């Protein structure tokens, strides 16, 4: 189980205990599933704003709410397997979750690439280190977590093109290797940040500080707020136009091509209905 999956399971069960903790598990029924679903739909992602430490993120998407409900369904399957509840109770919870998924919150608009104009306007109001982080992220399409956790120990600088291999990434638990190539122009940026020692990140900037700097600069620039992850979408869109679907898939670090449409807003011409790339 990956870190994000474990976090989602913990959050779902924690919310369940908060609202139904005093109830016997055998008594959990349709109305309780509906109540938990409504609570999930009211919640917002915990994203700190540039003005304060108050959480002001977007509502959870339909996809995330259904995943949270799936965690609850799995919980009751586990309870039935170990005879803590009856099989009939687990079956009723499964049916209730299936019905609740259809009535979950509406899907949010898909994440779109940030425009080059918005990035240029924002960068003018960023500290130099944060501006360099933006340049590296939009050039490589790396995830924000991979960016802020960069260390010199994870960068192979022996060749003309450096290779950054994050030891931990979204699919590391699946055994997938992630390699991010750093050409000459990015090497010049990275050389400005000497090795701070074993285990120390290259930038010394955690995610929340990176995000707050961006939001503050966006407000000063007068542009529509955008999130760091939209830089990854922008990189994928640009490489898809210039190099094609295979290069975009490699940039994103995806084993298949099914997510390209999600990231770029357009489906490659050589994509099959199954989401796999056809031979060119």
C-alpha positions in Angstrom: 0.0 0.0 0.0 1.3 3.4 -1.0 1.7 6.4 1.3 -1.3 8.2 -0.3 -3.5 5.1 0.0 -2.6 4.7 3.7 -3.3 8.4 4.3 -6.7 8.1 2.6 -7.6 5.0 4.6 -6.6 6.7 7.8 -8.6 9.8 7.0 -11.7 7.9 6.0 -11.7 5.8 9.2 -10.9 8.8 11.4 -13.9 10.7 9.9 -16.1 7.6 10.4 -15.1 7.4 14.1 -15.7 11.1 14.5 -19.3 10.9 13.4 -20.3 7.3 14.2 -17.7 6.2 16.8 -20.2 5.4 19.5 -22.3 3.1 17.3 -21.9 -0.7 17.2 -20.5 -1.7 13.8 -23.3 -4.2 13.3 -25.8 -1.2 13.4 -24.2 0.7 10.6 -26.8 1.2 7.8 -27.7 3.1 4.7 -28.6 6.4 6.5 -25.2 6.4 8.2 -23.4 5.9 4.9 -25.4 8.8 3.5 -24.5 11.0 6.4 -20.8 10.2 6.1 -21.0 10.9 2.3 -22.5 14.3 3.0 -19.8 15.1 5.4 -17.1 14.1 2.9 -18.8 16.4 0.3 -18.7 19.4 2.7 -15.0 19.0 3.4 -12.3 20.9 1.6 -8.7 19.9 0.8 -6.2 21.2 3.3 -4.3 23.8 1.4 -2.9 26.8 3.3 -3.5 30.2 1.7 -1.1 33.0 1.3 -3.0 35.3 3.7 -3.2 33.0 6.7 -3.0 29.5 8.0 -6.7 28.9 7.6 -7.4 26.0 5.2 -9.0 27.3 2.0 -8.7 24.5 -0.5 -11.1 23.2 -3.1 -13.9 20.8 -2.2 -13.1 17.1 -2.6 -13.8 15.8 -6.0 -16.3 13.1 -6.8 -13.4 10.7 -7.5 -11.8 11.3 -4.1 -15.1 11.0 -2.2 -15.8 7.7 -3.9 -12.3 6.5 -2.9 -13.1 7.4 0.7 -16.3 5.5 0.6 -14.4 2.6 -0.9 -12.2 2.6 2.2 -15.3 2.3 4.4 -16.6 -0.6 2.3 -13.2 -2.4 2.6 -13.4 -1.8 6.4 -16.7 -3.7 6.7 -15.4 -6.5 4.5 -12.5 -6.9 6.8 -14.8 -6.9 9.9 -17.0 -9.6 8.3 -14.0 -11.7 7.3 -12.9 -11.7 10.9 -16.4 -12.3 12.3 -16.7 -8.9 14.0 -19.9 -8.2 12.0 -22.2 -10.5 10.1 -21.9 -11.1 6.3 -25.4 -9.6 6.0 -24.2 -6.3 7.6 -21.2 -6.1 5.3 -23.4 -6.8 2.3 -25.8 -4.0 3.2 -22.9 -1.5 3.8 -21.5 -2.5 0.3 -24.9 -1.8 -1.3 -25.2 1.5 0.6 -21.7 2.6 -0.5 -22.5 1.7 -4.1 -25.6 3.9 -4.0 -23.9 6.7 -2.2 -21.2 6.9 -4.8 -23.8 7.8 -7.4 -24.9 10.7 -5.3 -21.5 12.0 -4.4 -20.4 15.6 -5.0 -20.3 16.6 -8.7 -17.0 16.3 -10.4 -14.8 19.4 -10.3 -13.4 21.0 -13.5 -10.2 19.1 -14.6 -6.9 20.7 -13.8 -5.7 22.7 -16.8 -2.1 23.8 -17.7 -1.1 27.2 -16.4 -0.5 29.7 -19.2 3.0 30.9 -20.0 1.8 34.5 -19.6 0.6 33.8 -16.0 3.9 32.1 -15.1 5.9 35.0 -16.4 3.8 37.5 -14.6 4.1 35.5 -11.3 7.8 34.9 -11.5 8.5 38.7 -11.5 7.4 38.8 -7.8 9.0 35.6 -6.6 12.2 35.3 -4.6 15.1 34.0 -6.7 15.1 30.5 -5.2 11.3 30.1 -5.7 11.6 31.4 -9.3 14.3 28.8 -10.0 12.1 26.1 -8.6 9.3 27.1 -11.0 11.8 27.0 -13.9 12.9 23.5 -13.0 9.4 22.2 -12.5 7.9 23.5 -15.7 11.0 22.3 -17.7 10.9 18.8 -16.3 7.3 18.2 -15.4 8.2 16.7 -12.1 5.7 16.5 -9.3 5.9 19.1 -6.6 6.9 16.5 -4.0 9.8 15.4 -6.2 10.9 19.0 -6.6 10.9 20.1 -3.0 12.6 16.8 -1.9 15.5 17.1 -4.4 18.9 16.3 -2.9 22.4 16.2 -4.5 22.7 12.5 -3.4 19.8 11.7 -5.8 21.4 13.4 -8.8 23.8 11.6 -11.1 26.0 14.4 -12.5 28.6 12.1 -14.2 27.3 12.5 -17.7 26.6 15.5 -19.9 22.9 15.3 -19.0 22.3 14.9 -15.3 19.8 12.4 -14.0 17.6 12.9 -10.9 16.2 9.7 -9.5 13.9 10.4 -6.6 14.2 7.7 -4.0 10.6 8.2 -3.1 7.8 9.0 -5.5 4.2 8.3 -6.2 4.8 4.9 -7.7 7.9 3.8 -5.8 5.8 1.3 -3.8 5.0 -0.4 -7.0 8.7 -0.9 -7.8 8.7 1.7 -10.6 11.8 3.7 -11.2 11.6 7.4 -11.8 14.3 9.2 -13.8 14.2 13.0 -14.5 16.7 14.3 -17.0 18.4 17.7 -16.3 19.9 19.4 -19.4 22.6 22.1 -19.4 20.2 25.1 -18.7 18.8 23.4 -15.6 22.3 22.4 -14.4 23.3 26.0 -14.4 20.3 26.7 -12.1 21.2 23.8 -9.7 24.8 24.8 -9.4 23.7 27.9 -7.5 22.7 25.7 -4.6 25.7 23.9 -3.1 25.4 20.7 -1.3 24.1 21.4 2.2 25.0 18.0 3.6 23.7 14.5 3.6 19.9 14.3 3.9 19.4 18.0 3.3 17.2 19.1 0.4 18.7 21.1 -2.4 16.3 24.1 -2.1 15.6 24.1 1.6 12.0 25.1 0.9 9.1 22.8 2.0 6.0 22.5 0.0 3.8 24.8 2.1 6.3 27.6 1.8 6.7 27.1 -1.9 2.9 27.2 -2.3 2.5 30.4 -0.2 5.2 32.2 -2.1 3.4 31.4 -5.4 0.0 32.5 -4.1 1.5 35.8 -2.8 3.2 36.5 -6.1 0.0 35.7 -8.0 -1.9 38.2 -6.0 0.7 40.9 -6.6 0.8 40.1 -10.4 -3.0 40.2 -10.6 -3.3 36.8 -12.3 -5.8 34.0 -11.7 -4.5 31.8 -8.9 -2.8 28.6 -10.1 -1.3 25.7 -8.3 2.2 24.2 -8.7 0.8 21.0 -10.1 -0.5 23.0 -13.1 3.2 23.5 -14.1 3.4 19.7 -14.6 0.3 19.9 -16.8 1.9 22.7 -18.8 5.1 20.8 -19.3 3.2 17.7 -20.5 1.1 19.8 -22.9 4.2 21.5 -24.4 6.2 18.3 -24.9 3.1 16.6 -26.4 2.9 19.3 -29.0 6.6 19.3 -29.8 7.7 15.7 -29.4 4.6 13.5 -29.4 2.8 11.2 -27.0 5.7 8.9 -26.2 7.9 11.8 -25.0 5.0 13.2 -23.0 4.4 9.8 -21.3 8.1 9.5 -20.5 8.2 13.1 -19.1 5.3 12.4 -16.7 6.7 9.0 -15.7 3.6 7.1 -16.6 3.7 3.5 -17.6 0.7 3.9 -19.9 -0.8 6.7 -21.9 -4.2 6.8 -20.4 -3.6 9.9 -18.3 -2.3 12.1 -21.1 -5.7 13.4 -21.9 -6.2 14.3 -18.2 -2.9 16.2 -18.1 -3.0 17.9 -21.5 -6.8 18.3 -22.2 -6.4 16.5 -25.6 -6.1 12.9 -26.6 -3.1 11.9 -28.8 -4.0 10.7 -32.3 -2.2 7.4 -31.7 -4.2 6.6 -28.5 -6.4 3.5 -28.5 -9.7 3.3 -26.6 -8.0 1.2 -23.9 -5.7 4.2 -23.1 -2.6 2.5 -24.6 -0.4 4.1 -27.2 -0.5 2.5 -30.6 2.6 2.0 -32.6 3.5 4.9 -34.8 
